[in-house]
């Protein structure tokens, strides 16, 4: 009986030894089984392929440039210093010792006053854009170029509603600024170039802090807010991007007396360019006008309007104007001009201004909570500031 079992025990010992060896090999080389199966499926004489290299990580945007000197070199030659002189007449009051006699006006005294600012050259033949408040009332305007030359400037036209003015200088072929074709984004690096306090051309750096800011300084506002330092004398200068392309015209800053720091404002270049082109071509800016004063929509408990209601409320209607002829009334809420909704009073004024005088526009709104619709023919916006100054 033992002789009969001996071959079976011999085979069983070898099987156990084989299983133990296979277990140890699988621990030392886990992928051997799959490798052998793949080899059996393919050509056994084929060379073993190397494992694929690991995937490269996604590209990460690099850091910003270590210097903005190239951007400044592109833009700075087209930024000028502006010195506007005007004559101011004052009368001294003579006070008598006896208070019953009061005082009388003395002789008129004249003195020279100079305002400082900056400007940007837009065309090789010398059209310069600056802020209107820099040159208002000036008798003589001198422009200092980047190369040190000084040229006399002539006022071609002004637009107080956007605080912009166009000057013309004759100084041969001049360097010009390159305009950014894209609108800036919040967070973009920007450089302010100008003549702060008359010390000479200066560059400051910051970012775009916000867009579409309104300060109620003028009827048409769409300011770029930046923390690049803007000081007195920077007005009219260039706000450029990291490539030296113009994105705005520096125009205002919040007063440090209220504790503000790093809050400056620039007019978007698309607005500035539109004003420049119209003044050069026509001598003034052409804007459509409906003939109403508008304000924010006030939501009350009995207004029936949602809390997030948009639009513009008619505060006043100019007699004889397009709105009066179309039947608009104070208290009307304007919801749409044409096919586009009105978001707020600033949006209404911008859209109104961009329409051509003589064009017909459909007006949709609410009156006492009820929808209404009318049509109006826009006219040219009157120059209220000039009329007020003349009056």
LINWO-V577481 format. One line per field, one symbol per residue. ss: DSSP state (2 for helix, 1 for strand, 0 for the rest). psi: psi as a letter, one per 20 degrees, with the letter a starting at -180 (. if undefined). Layout:
ss=???
psi=???
This chain:
ss=0222222222222222222222222222000222222222200000000000000000000000000022222222221111111111111111100022201111111111111111111000001111122220000111110000011111111110000111111000000000100000000011111102220001111111111110000000001111000000000001111000011111111002220000011111222222222222220000011001111000000000000000011111100002222000000011111001100022222222220000011111111001111111101100022222220
psi=ghhhighghghhghgghgggghghhhhhnhjhghghghhhhaphiqqpqqqqqqqqqqppprrrqiqkhggghhhhhjpqppoopqpppqpqpppqhohhibqqpaqppqqpppqqarrpphqhjkpppaqhihjpjphppppprhjiqpqpqpohqqnhhjlqqprpqokapqqrqpppiqqrqpiqpqpppampjjirpqpqqbrohrqlqpikhrhoplqppqjppprpiipiaporaijjqpirophrqppihjjqpknrqqpqhhgghgggghgghiirppqqphkqpqaqpoprhjhjqqhkprappohqpppirhgghijqqpiqophqocipqphrhhgghggghiqppiqppppqapokipqrprqqoqrppqnhhhhghh.
